[in-house]
């Protein structure tokens, strides 16, 4: 009986370690320091554009109101990562930003495009942003399989390889809560507010 309790205790401990490690891979506690003059680029697809809610309730619009920073919404509905990479090059060649919130790749996952290409495109986006002198807040995108909204492992891998500030849990939480969505994929106004609040917690804005 005692051996059974011991084995059960070991099993519970191992499960706890696994959960801790998984959660640890999905977010970083580090904050991004900005000042009141900082300019932020919100770059992505429809999740950045704010599809499914009035434009004033996109996460960039909400975040702009919370921070009083200039936040440029560069979200394009339906864009895949190869298109995003080309567009990002153009945007960064025309203007400097202090921070880029990178939330891209959902359409690659929905269309089941090769994930090695997705990873390569996202890594190149991060390299371009950093070479431009901006900081990166990298957002993990959930899978869109039936009943599976866990963050795709590609995003966890990229976060570990690059060391950028990472939020790998917020979209997973939003996508898993039907009350926060306007359809199967897109958040509603409440969902975008959850995103904005989570990203706000990653920032430290100094006077």
Secondary structure as UniProt FT lines:
FT   HELIX           2..25
FT   STRAND          32..35
FT   TURN            36..37
FT   STRAND          39..44
FT   HELIX           46..49
FT   TURN            50..52
FT   HELIX           55..57
FT   HELIX           59..67
FT   STRAND          70..75
FT   TURN            77..78
FT   HELIX           81..94
FT   STRAND          99..103
FT   HELIX           106..110
FT   TURN            111..112
FT   HELIX           115..131
FT   TURN            132..133
FT   STRAND          135..139
FT   TURN            146..147
FT   HELIX           153..162
FT   STRAND          165..167
FT   HELIX           170..175
FT   HELIX           178..180
FT   HELIX           189..200
FT   TURN            201..202
FT   STRAND          203..206
//
